[in-house]
């Protein structure tokens, strides 16, 4: 007689089995590295967990790929790092899968590969193991990845002979670019990675209505990359980035090498870079000198700490472009933002705070943040609280200072240099520099938590080295937890799921 064996399976085991089957890995092999074969392989993705494998070879692409997908997938070539440096960042690359940009024309906006994420917040797209060789000018990057949601990892790629821009990563998508090499020709000002935020109307207004999100995963992260010459990045249109544990090499004397952003007023309507964190980077190796400074920040707020800086003049420059016409021309409202302060045009712009003739605080300037919602296009840009008022009104942006501490700086200039014709960016108000010994009166201090001063002036900050946490003085003699760095390595690097972005809640300590 046939007997049946009854086995009891728990609901959890059953669900795990179903989940594992649903997420089973599938590999689609592209026939070659030619654009038509890679496109054909991408078009075959029908399930999450798919890897499109691009074989070794050298292929010139005369047209690019524009690909949208709601699936989690990996686009993987065969290029690998041949050597690494002391930080574990790539030193040289074996360019086994080489894609050469052979698109015609100059000043183009067409990436070689453009990927748009259209899935849920759990969607993850990875691009790895590819070498890209630049050709004509590409303003939007040889590789462009972004979307309204989801996450992306761009890792272990080599960008050769960058001609303006290597990678474009646009938010609200979040993610990380890690273990890549960016090679820029000597003497050029081209960029490695550009970050911008396309949420809402595409002008970057939405991020300026929210807290900066420091210490959360709601940024684009650059970590453990190697940048040879050129600027690491650009950040504009409400973008937010974290640059950490990267290596920057000036390979020849007097190179442009650093970390930068664009301000509100640098283009007709788009807002400036919203927020940034820059820490634990090594800058200036390779034997060359760096022109002026490592950092050039023009908008918003952030933290800058623990970097090792050599072969440069200044550590970081803060600039207010709208003080004058030296960099950008400004049209008067309602056809533009106008100039901040009366020195340039003789009048004040109604978009600024205008507490004095300098215009302070300027819209979106260094040390300013969350404010009212703006919308529309010139000549009908308006604050949501003042419908029909197109000539501008101060959007009540709160003070959110920049904090700097523990810089290992050996340049010939200063840690901070300010470029503001109207003196609208000031220490111990808009930014705080390292101070030692620290009494709690000015600047940013650091040491063990036990050494935090019992008294403090509102606005100063203290980095507790044993807690890996920054405290700010939110009221006289009141310390409040303000910032803790996000998980390192980034969860997408370690293969864990990033937690949803949250705002840091403070713990108030009365001394």
C-alpha positions as semicolon CSV with decimal commas, in nm:
position;residue;x (nm);y (nm);z (nm)
1;X;0,000;0,000;0,000
2;X;0,128;0,345;-0,091
3;X;0,189;0,559;0,214
4;X;0,196;0,937;0,214
5;X;0,455;1,118;0,419
6;X;0,314;1,430;0,578
7;X;0,560;1,708;0,650
8;X;0,452;2,026;0,824
9;X;0,607;2,338;0,671
10;X;0,592;2,658;0,870
11;X;0,446;2,965;0,696
12;X;0,783;3,144;0,728
13;X;0,974;2,866;0,550
14;X;0,712;2,859;0,277
15;X;0,729;3,234;0,223
16;X;1,109;3,226;0,210
17;X;1,096;2,954;-0,053
18;X;0,851;3,149;-0,264
19;X;1,057;3,468;-0,227
20;X;1,378;3,288;-0,324
21;X;1,216;3,145;-0,635
22;X;1,076;3,483;-0,735
23;X;1,416;3,648;-0,697
24;X;1,613;3,376;-0,871
25;X;1,909;3,518;-1,062
26;X;1,890;3,522;-1,441
27;X;2,182;3,607;-1,669
28;X;2,135;3,741;-2,020
29;X;2,453;3,742;-2,224
30;X;2,493;4,022;-2,476
31;X;2,637;3,884;-2,803
32;X;2,907;4,151;-2,803
33;X;2,983;4,494;-2,658
34;X;2,828;4,661;-2,965
35;X;2,544;4,901;-2,891
36;X;2,283;4,694;-3,078
37;X;2,371;4,376;-2,887
38;X;2,371;4,549;-2,546
39;X;2,037;4,713;-2,628
40;X;1,890;4,377;-2,737
41;X;2,004;4,213;-2,413
42;X;1,855;4,490;-2,197
43;X;1,526;4,457;-2,384
44;X;1,501;4,094;-2,270
45;X;1,479;4,182;-1,899
46;X;1,146;4,053;-1,769
47;X;1,214;3,986;-1,400
48;X;1,390;4,127;-1,097
49;X;1,739;3,999;-1,029
50;X;1,849;3,987;-1,394
51;X;2,213;4,042;-1,490
52;X;2,296;4,158;-1,841
53;X;2,655;4,046;-1,903
54;X;2,857;4,241;-2,160
55;X;3,158;4,044;-2,288
56;X;3,514;4,168;-2,325
57;X;3,597;4,374;-2,630
58;X;3,647;4,725;-2,760
59;X;3,340;4,876;-2,926
60;X;3,277;5,222;-3,069
61;X;2,921;5,344;-3,028
62;X;2,794;5,597;-3,281
63;X;2,462;5,620;-3,098
64;X;2,360;5,575;-2,736
65;X;2,115;5,367;-2,537
66;X;1,816;5,521;-2,359
67;X;1,660;5,250;-2,142
68;X;1,374;5,267;-1,890
69;X;1,287;4,982;-1,657
70;X;1,088;4,904;-1,343
71;X;1,299;4,593;-1,272
72;X;1,595;4,543;-1,042
73;X;1,886;4,450;-1,267
74;X;2,264;4,466;-1,317
75;X;2,451;4,574;-1,628
76;X;2,793;4,409;-1,594
77;X;3,104;4,427;-1,806
78;X;3,438;4,252;-1,761
79;X;3,662;4,548;-1,667
80;X;3,823;4,522;-1,323
81;X;4,057;4,724;-1,102
82;X;4,413;4,602;-1,155
83;X;4,563;4,778;-0,851
84;X;4,436;4,959;-0,543
85;X;4,584;5,225;-0,316
86;X;4,615;5,242;0,061
87;X;4,250;5,346;0,095
88;X;4,136;5,047;-0,108
89;X;4,044;5,275;-0,396
90;X;4,129;5,170;-0,752
91;X;4,472;5,273;-0,879
92;X;4,475;5,128;-1,230
93;X;4,222;4,941;-1,440
94;X;4,215;4,647;-1,679
95;X;3,980;4,781;-1,946
96;X;3,846;4,450;-2,073
97;X;3,504;4,586;-2,178
98;X;3,572;4,921;-2,343
99;X;3,294;5,139;-2,484
100;X;3,422;5,428;-2,695
101;X;3,195;5,728;-2,743
102;X;3,184;5,773;-3,119
103;X;2,874;5,990;-3,133
104;X;2,904;6,271;-3,385
105;X;2,888;6,643;-3,317
106;X;3,011;6,862;-3,035
107;X;2,842;7,002;-2,727
108;X;2,594;6,716;-2,725
109;X;2,366;6,605;-2,445
110;X;2,341;6,238;-2,537
111;X;2,484;5,987;-2,288
112;X;2,634;5,665;-2,419
113;X;2,408;5,484;-2,172
114;X;2,103;5,647;-2,012
115;X;1,898;5,448;-1,760
116;X;1,573;5,571;-1,605
117;X;1,430;5,393;-1,300
118;X;1,050;5,364;-1,313
119;X;0,985;5,106;-1,042
120;X;0,915;5,122;-0,670
121;X;1,141;5,254;-0,395
122;X;1,292;4,905;-0,361
123;X;1,414;4,895;-0,721
124;X;1,794;4,876;-0,747
125;X;1,989;4,921;-1,070
126;X;2,361;4,848;-1,082
127;X;2,614;4,937;-1,353
128;X;2,956;4,776;-1,302
129;X;3,268;4,654;-1,480
130;X;3,258;4,889;-1,778
131;X;3,521;5,123;-1,923
132;X;3,405;5,436;-2,103
133;X;3,633;5,639;-2,327
134;X;3,517;5,993;-2,396
135;X;3,500;6,147;-2,739
136;X;3,300;6,460;-2,815
137;X;3,169;6,689;-2,542
138;X;2,884;6,525;-2,347
139;X;2,714;6,762;-2,103
140;X;2,482;6,502;-1,950
141;X;2,746;6,236;-1,887
142;X;2,876;5,929;-2,065
143;X;2,653;5,740;-1,820
144;X;2,326;5,888;-1,689
145;X;2,119;5,715;-1,419
146;X;1,818;5,854;-1,237
147;X;1,448;5,842;-1,165
148;X;1,164;5,959;-0,945
149;X;1,223;5,670;-0,706
150;X;1,449;5,368;-0,654
151;X;1,823;5,327;-0,594
152;X;2,132;5,292;-0,810
153;X;2,486;5,167;-0,764
154;X;2,753;5,266;-1,017
155;X;3,074;5,085;-0,927
156;X;3,407;4,950;-1,050
157;X;3,399;5,141;-1,378
158;X;3,673;5,337;-1,556
159;X;3,605;5,672;-1,722
160;X;3,885;5,763;-1,964
161;X;3,952;6,099;-2,128
162;X;3,645;6,262;-1,977
163;X;3,518;6,540;-2,201
164;X;3,301;6,754;-1,971
165;X;3,114;6,489;-1,767
166;X;3,145;6,118;-1,683
167;X;2,832;6,037;-1,479
168;X;2,501;6,211;-1,426
169;X;2,297;6,088;-1,127
170;X;1,968;6,261;-1,068
171;X;1,736;6,248;-0,772
172;X;1,485;6,182;-0,610
173;X;1,651;5,844;-0,680
174;X;1,924;5,776;-0,422
175;X;2,236;5,564;-0,444
176;X;2,612;5,539;-0,453
177;X;2,900;5,566;-0,699
178;X;3,193;5,367;-0,561
179;X;3,531;5,222;-0,662
180;X;3,541;5,400;-0,998
181;X;3,836;5,579;-1,164
182;X;3,786;5,914;-1,335
183;X;4,067;6,030;-1,566
184;X;4,052;6,390;-1,685
185;X;4,313;6,534;-1,924
186;X;4,567;6,766;-1,759
187;X;4,455;7,125;-1,724
188;X;4,084;7,066;-1,786
189;X;3,792;7,153;-1,559
190;X;3,570;6,860;-1,656
191;X;3,357;6,683;-1,395
192;X;3,333;6,329;-1,266
193;X;2,975;6,314;-1,132
194;X;2,690;6,563;-1,154
195;X;2,398;6,550;-0,910
196;X;2,069;6,730;-0,947
197;X;1,713;6,685;-0,824
198;X;1,431;6,667;-1,075
199;X;1,149;6,639;-0,821
200;X;0,846;6,859;-0,874
201;X;0,884;7,116;-1,150
202;X;1,243;7,027;-1,241
203;X;1,392;7,349;-1,103
204;X;1,502;7,198;-0,770
205;X;1,241;7,382;-0,564
206;X;1,117;7,082;-0,364
207;X;1,442;7,007;-0,173
208;X;1,450;7,367;-0,050
209;X;1,118;7,314;0,133
210;X;1,257;7,026;0,341
211;X;1,525;6,973;0,608
212;X;1,874;6,905;0,466
213;X;1,869;6,538;0,571
214;X;2,230;6,533;0,690
215;X;2,335;6,189;0,811
216;X;2,059;6,006;0,621
217;X;2,052;5,800;0,302
218;X;1,860;6,065;0,106
219;X;2,173;6,171;-0,088
220;X;2,381;6,055;-0,381
221;X;2,700;5,911;-0,229
222;X;3,049;5,914;-0,383
223;X;3,280;5,685;-0,188
224;X;3,611;5,507;-0,248
225;X;3,660;5,650;-0,596
226;X;3,981;5,783;-0,753
227;X;3,974;6,118;-0,932
228;X;4,275;6,208;-1,145
229;X;4,267;6,580;-1,230
230;X;3,948;6,776;-1,296
231;X;3,660;6,837;-1,058
232;X;3,510;6,545;-0,873
233;X;3,158;6,669;-0,927
234;X;2,902;6,934;-0,987
235;X;2,583;6,979;-0,785
236;X;2,291;7,198;-0,884
237;X;1,911;7,219;-0,916
238;X;1,849;7,119;-0,554
239;X;2,088;6,822;-0,557
240;X;2,246;6,671;-0,246
241;X;2,564;6,462;-0,224
242;X;2,805;6,294;0,015
243;X;3,174;6,265;-0,084
244;X;3,370;6,036;0,147
245;X;3,684;5,819;0,146
246;X;3,782;5,921;-0,207
247;X;4,131;5,980;-0,347
248;X;4,207;6,296;-0,548
249;X;4,529;6,313;-0,750
250;X;4,671;6,619;-0,921
251;X;4,895;6,450;-1,175
252;X;5,056;6,768;-1,306
253;X;5,129;7,114;-1,158
254;X;4,848;7,369;-1,126
255;X;4,548;7,146;-1,187
256;X;4,181;7,213;-1,123
257;X;4,092;6,945;-0,873
258;X;3,815;6,958;-0,620
259;X;3,456;6,944;-0,504
260;X;3,212;7,207;-0,625
261;X;2,853;7,323;-0,660
262;X;2,651;7,574;-0,859
263;X;2,442;7,847;-0,702
264;X;2,094;7,982;-0,747
265;X;2,150;8,249;-1,010
266;X;2,400;8,043;-1,210
267;X;2,125;7,955;-1,456
268;X;1,803;8,138;-1,536
269;X;1,567;7,947;-1,305
270;X;1,723;7,640;-1,140
271;X;1,803;7,651;-0,768
272;X;2,145;7,586;-0,618
273;X;2,289;7,274;-0,456
274;X;2,082;7,198;-0,145
275;X;2,313;7,007;0,090
276;X;2,646;6,823;0,105
277;X;2,875;6,621;0,329
278;X;3,247;6,598;0,253
279;X;3,466;6,390;0,484
280;X;3,763;6,154;0,515
281;X;3,891;6,222;0,162
282;X;4,258;6,236;0,063
283;X;4,329;6,526;-0,170
284;X;4,648;6,636;-0,344
285;X;4,846;6,319;-0,405
286;X;5,020;6,245;-0,732
287;X;5,281;6,519;-0,723
288;X;5,095;6,813;-0,876
289;X;4,965;7,132;-0,719
290;X;4,598;7,234;-0,704
291;X;4,473;7,573;-0,815
292;X;4,315;7,779;-0,535
293;X;4,113;7,532;-0,329
294;X;3,973;7,184;-0,285
295;X;3,616;7,296;-0,223
296;X;3,407;7,560;-0,399
297;X;3,061;7,578;-0,245
298;X;2,801;7,833;-0,342
299;X;2,469;7,736;-0,186
300;X;2,296;7,556;0,099
301;X;2,446;7,385;0,397
302;X;2,660;7,088;0,492
303;X;2,946;6,946;0,693
304;X;3,313;6,928;0,593
305;X;3,547;6,729;0,815
306;X;3,836;6,487;0,854
307;X;3,988;6,545;0,508
308;X;4,362;6,532;0,439
309;X;4,454;6,826;0,213
310;X;4,794;6,896;0,054
311;X;4,939;7,086;-0,245
312;X;4,675;7,357;-0,249
313;X;4,619;7,712;-0,132
314;X;4,284;7,708;0,051
315;X;4,077;7,421;0,183
316;X;3,732;7,552;0,090
317;X;3,595;7,866;-0,078
318;X;3,245;7,995;-0,003
319;X;3,106;8,217;-0,277
320;X;2,795;8,433;-0,318
321;X;2,753;8,473;-0,694
322;X;2,457;8,710;-0,677
323;X;2,648;8,986;-0,496
324;X;2,768;9,116;-0,832
325;X;2,796;9,038;-1,204
326;X;3,153;8,906;-1,187
327;X;3,038;8,549;-1,265
328;X;2,672;8,565;-1,373
329;X;2,437;8,837;-1,494
330;X;2,109;8,857;-1,301
331;X;1,780;8,989;-1,440
332;X;1,560;9,192;-1,207
333;X;1,230;9,046;-1,082
334;X;0,993;8,933;-1,225
335;X;1,232;8,819;-1,499
336;X;1,500;8,679;-1,268
337;X;1,633;8,662;-0,912
338;X;1,807;8,999;-0,931
339;X;2,125;9,087;-0,739
340;X;2,160;9,038;-0,364
341;X;2,236;9,379;-0,215
342;X;2,228;9,721;-0,373
343;X;2,596;9,757;-0,470
344;X;2,564;9,611;-0,820
345;X;2,234;9,754;-0,947
346;X;2,142;10,018;-0,692
347;X;1,833;9,828;-0,581
348;X;1,755;9,532;-0,357
349;X;1,595;9,213;-0,487
350;X;1,266;9,127;-0,320
351;X;1,367;8,758;-0,326
352;X;1,626;8,821;-0,051
353;X;1,592;8,887;0,322
354;X;1,720;9,246;0,293
355;X;1,796;9,305;0,660
356;X;2,045;9,566;0,536
357;X;2,172;9,717;0,211
358;X;2,384;9,403;0,157
359;X;2,066;9,203;0,095
360;X;2,146;8,952;0,370
361;X;2,030;8,683;0,383
362;X;2,056;8,607;0,013
363;X;1,824;8,348;-0,136
364;X;1,974;7,996;-0,099
365;X;2,313;8,134;0,012
366;X;2,571;7,943;0,215
367;X;2,418;7,875;0,556
368;X;2,053;7,895;0,450
369;X;1,802;7,614;0,404
370;X;1,439;7,516;0,443
371;X;1,187;7,776;0,330
372;X;0,858;7,839;0,153
373;X;0,764;7,655;-0,165
374;X;0,836;7,832;-0,495
375;X;0,697;7,742;-0,835
376;X;0,654;7,864;-1,191
377;X;0,878;8,010;-1,459
378;X;0,979;8,368;-1,529
379;X;0,802;8,605;-1,530
380;X;0,556;8,412;-1,314
381;X;0,769;8,261;-1,037
382;X;0,601;8,297;-0,702
383;X;0,604;8,193;-0,339
384;X;0,315;7,958;-0,263
385;X;0,217;8,183;0,029
386;X;0,185;8,490;-0,193
387;X;-0,023;8,391;-0,494
388;X;-0,008;8,648;-0,774
389;X;0,303;8,826;-0,642
390;X;0,557;8,767;-0,920
391;X;0,805;9,038;-0,823
392;X;0,938;8,816;-0,546
393;X;0,920;8,782;-0,169
394;X;1,170;8,641;0,085
395;X;1,074;8,271;0,131
396;X;1,164;8,268;0,502
397;X;1,464;8,036;0,470
398;X;1,595;7,927;0,808
399;X;1,956;7,960;0,919
400;X;2,138;7,626;0,873
401;X;2,512;7,692;0,916
402;X;2,798;7,493;0,765
403;X;3,023;7,314;1,017
404;X;3,391;7,231;0,959
405;X;3,620;7,035;1,190
406;X;3,927;6,811;1,219
407;X;4,075;6,907;0,882
408;X;4,432;6,785;0,821
409;X;4,518;7,088;0,610
410;X;4,870;7,186;0,504
411;X;4,797;7,440;0,231
412;X;4,950;7,784;0,199
413;X;4,623;7,972;0,256
414;X;4,337;7,922;0,498
415;X;4,079;7,657;0,575
416;X;3,802;7,892;0,460
417;X;3,822;8,171;0,203
418;X;3,513;8,380;0,135
419;X;3,418;8,547;-0,192
420;X;3,130;8,786;-0,123
421;X;3,151;9,145;-0,236
422;X;2,870;9,240;0,003
423;X;3,020;9,042;0,296
424;X;2,709;8,823;0,309
425;X;2,892;8,507;0,423
426;X;3,035;8,542;0,772
427;X;3,207;8,317;1,024
428;X;3,021;8,223;1,343
429;X;2,691;8,286;1,172
430;X;2,679;8,119;0,830
431;X;2,972;7,883;0,889
432;X;3,187;7,765;1,180
433;X;3,556;7,675;1,145
434;X;3,768;7,450;1,368
435;X;3,881;7,616;1,691
436;X;4,138;7,475;1,932
437;X;4,131;7,509;2,224
438;X;3,754;7,523;2,210
439;X;3,570;7,711;2,485
440;X;3,218;7,700;2,343
441;X;3,227;8,067;2,244
442;X;3,306;8,044;1,869
443;X;3,374;7,791;1,595
444;X;3,360;7,412;1,600
445;X;3,542;7,208;1,862
446;X;3,623;6,841;1,886
447;X;3,736;6,584;2,140
448;X;3,583;6,323;2,363
449;X;3,230;6,378;2,480
450;X;3,355;6,416;2,837
451;X;3,545;6,728;2,726
452;X;3,246;6,915;2,584
453;X;3,232;7,264;2,743
454;X;2,959;7,324;2,999
455;X;2,886;7,662;2,845
456;X;2,818;7,745;2,482
457;X;2,706;8,026;2,253
458;X;2,409;7,954;2,027
459;X;2,525;7,821;1,689
460;X;2,864;7,671;1,780
461;X;2,923;7,297;1,748
462;X;3,128;7,016;1,901
463;X;3,231;6,682;1,744
464;X;3,241;6,400;2,001
465;X;3,519;6,177;1,868
466;X;3,422;5,881;2,087
467;X;3,058;5,897;1,976
468;X;3,113;5,991;1,610
469;X;2,849;6,258;1,657
470;X;2,819;6,636;1,615
471;X;2,641;6,844;1,878
472;X;2,525;7,201;1,818
473;X;2,445;7,469;2,073
474;X;2,076;7,534;2,008
475;X;2,034;7,777;2,297
476;X;2,269;7,925;2,554
477;X;2,448;7,638;2,734
478;X;2,226;7,378;2,565
479;X;2,387;7,108;2,349
480;X;2,170;6,914;2,104
481;X;2,267;6,608;1,896
482;X;2,271;6,728;1,534
483;X;2,453;6,489;1,301
484;X;2,584;6,134;1,279
485;X;2,741;6,009;0,953
486;X;2,541;5,761;0,749
487;X;2,636;5,393;0,746
488;X;2,973;5,321;0,583
489;X;3,020;5,141;0,352
490;X;2,693;5,236;0,188
491;X;2,435;4,956;0,225
492;X;2,425;4,907;-0,153
493;X;2,797;4,829;-0,141
494;X;2,760;4,568;0,130
495;X;2,446;4,419;-0,024
496;X;2,206;4,523;0,251
497;X;1,891;4,724;0,195
498;X;1,924;5,092;0,288
499;X;1,681;5,215;0,549
500;X;1,431;5,474;0,427
501;X;1,558;5,831;0,465
502;X;1,465;5,996;0,793
503;X;1,538;6,326;0,957
504;X;1,772;6,319;1,255
505;X;1,594;6,384;1,582
506;X;1,798;6,564;1,844
507;X;1,867;6,484;2,209
508;X;1,882;6,800;2,417
509;X;2,144;6,814;2,690
510;X;2,133;7,101;2,936
511;X;2,466;7,170;3,105
